Structure formats: structure tokens, C-alpha cells
Amino acid sequence: MFFDQQRIEIKTPQQVRAMRAAGLVVARTLARLREEVRPGVTTGELDALAEHTIRDAGCVPSFLGYGEPPFPASICASVNDEVVHGIPGARVLAEGDVISIDCGAIAFDADGQGWHGDAAVTVAVGTVRDEVAALMDVTEEALWRGLAAARAGGRVGDISHAVASYVRGQGDYGIVDGYTGHGIGTSMHMEPDVPNEGRAGRGPRLREGIALAVEPMVTLGTHDSDVAADDWTVVTTDGSWAAHYEHTFALTAAGVWVLTAEDGGRARLEALGVPCGALD
């Protein structure tokens, strides 16, 4: 591992594999949580299951105690008009809700160095309105379009442009201002930022060994948001509902390896005409 001139952490193949271990724990935790989402479940119950699953795998939750004030949970659970960073607790999920579940885990290599994985899904609680289901589909596809745009020698702006271009082409959606994807590795949030809007060919250079988290946040209305009184939960200013999807990927010699997808991203990337860069 070393840092390039832009202070971006560049990983060796062995270190990328360590991140893959964290990514698989995140993927499997989110899969378990998705199965448990139903009317009557509380966001706190989902959080308890997430912490148990992460620790059972020999990892540590990335989110618990993070930031200032310290985040008090192992997942972010953001419901309906909550975009990101929702604090799990007593809230009971109801038929027709949607919940964004953001999850991070730290896996440790043989030297005791921690490596992060970070991903998010938006899950329907029972049956949702057609416009909400469409919002979820658009946001998830925008994530994959962004991932597919990453290649060695390109720029971060290529990812940003691909995300925004897809969203803008699907209708009158809001792309939330002020919140971005990010570099990831030995810390959860590192350089560079990965905006969800931008110009292709601009921004930091992408190179083999870089690892980034891409995370579109899209609404049925505004691009504006506020932070709630708990100092964490981000909500839309107009009350419109939001969707949020995220994956962590690394660039290898073979291409994009989605570290937080069980199949490494192979199915979705190949459907978009992009080879999967998995090292395993």
C-alpha cells in the first residue's frame, strides 16, 4: 500500500483481497437483513441482527462509534424521506415503507491491519407504490452504470457522469446535493470524494489498486436535504421519499471488482458489457 500524489491510498492485490473479506461480510449481512424486512419489524431489531452477524464473522462494525457525535449503531436505517444516516431504534416498519440499510464492516489481515467494506441497499416493506418501486430501480441501475464506467486511466468524473446521466434520463428525480461516495480502505472514508454528478474526464485519476465506494442517493422530489435533531439523520426538505444504493469496488489489472457483491459484480457488469476484475 502507498499513497499517490493526490493522497489516494493504492492497494496491493493482497490488500484488495483483504478488503474482499470485509466486503463479503457486508454482502452477507445485508442479505440477512433484507430477508428480515417486513411490517412490524423495528429498525433496532435489524441493527441487533447486523451487529451479531458482523461479529460472528470475526469482523467489527465500521459504523458503531464513528464520527462526532459517535454513531450509536452498526447500521444506518433510513426510512421513506430519510436519505441516509438514520439511527436505528424503536421505529416499527409499516406496509409500503422503504428502508435504506447501509452497512460497514472491518476485516483484519494477518498483520492486524483493518480493512473496510461498505454497501447499502434500499428494501421495500411489503408492496410499495409504483413510483417508489421505479425510484428504487433507477437508483440501483445508476449505481451499476457508475461502477461500469470505472477503468484504469479514467477519472472519478467518469463515474459521476455515468450516475447522473442515467438518473436524468429516467425522469424528474432529485440527486441529493452535498453527499458523495468516497475512497475506502484502511479507513471507511478517505480521499477522493466520488460525487453523484460531474463531468466525464475530470477529477482524480483512476488506477489499478484504487478502491472506492459509489453511492447514488436519489429522491422523488428535491435535491435539498436537512439534518435532523439527532445530528445524523439526513432528510429531504420537501418530504419526498428517497432511495440509496452503494457498493465498494477495487480496480484490478482485469477491471472492476465489486467487493461487496457476492459474485464480485460479474452478472451486472457483464450485462453492461464490462468484464469483472475479480482476483478470486
Beta strands, then each sheet from edge to edge (+ up, - down):
strand 1: 2-3
strand 2: 9-10
strand 3: 60-61
strand 4: 75-79
strand 5: 82-84
strand 6: 98-108
strand 7: 114-124
strand 8: 174-175
strand 9: 181-183
strand 10: 190-194
strand 11: 211-214
strand 12: 217-219
strand 13: 225-227
strand 14: 234-236
strand 15: 242-244
strand 16: 247-252
strand 17: 255-258
sheet 1: 1+ 2-
sheet 2: 3+ 6- 4+
sheet 3: 3+ 6- 7+
sheet 4: 5+ 14- 13+
sheet 5: 8+ 12- 15+
sheet 6: 10+ 9- 11+ 16- 17+
end
